Amino acid sequence: MDHVTVDIKDTIQTVYCIDMEDGEVVYKVVKQELDKGNAVELSFEGIEMVITAFLNSAIGRLFGEFEKDTVHRQVRAVNLHKDFVPMWDRVMRSAPIYYAHKDKVEHHTKKEMED
């Protein structure tokens, strides 16, 4: 298994991880590497802001495509400012649960909106 480092700042061309479309760009890069069987190290060097929506778009979605253990084993964050670590941890904990029960969650959400 090869190890690939993805520089977030270079990939999205900004120091702000706040846009879901930028998260989609990162997702596609990471997915492509996981499809090849590679491990991916996401470097957050120089990133000044991260929001959960970005992480869900970039990383959380991987749990809908790959086994939970694969994502946990082959994707990791480096140089992530300590203030953003709790968000990373939350996405890595909650996204697998969401994708394991996605149909049920979407059904209940739709029902709630209809009421």
VENZI-V867407 format. One line per field, one symbol per residue. ss: DSSP state (2 for helix, 1 for strand, 0 for the rest). psi: psi as a letter, one per 20 degrees, with the letter a starting at -180 (. if undefined). burial: + if it has 9 or more other C-alpha atoms within 8 Angstrom, else -. A space follows every 50 residues. Layout:
ss->???
psi->???
burial->???
//
This chain:
ss->00111112222200011002222222222222222000111110000011 02222222022222000222222211110002222222222222222222 022222222222220
psi->pqpppoogghgikrjomiphhhhhggghggggghhijqqpoookpiphpp qhhghggggghhiihqqghgghhipqpqkpqhhighggggghghghgghh kgggghghggghhh.
burial->---+-++++-++--++++++-++++++--++-++---++++++++-+--+ ++++++++++++++------++-+++++-+---++-++--++--++-++- ----+----------
//
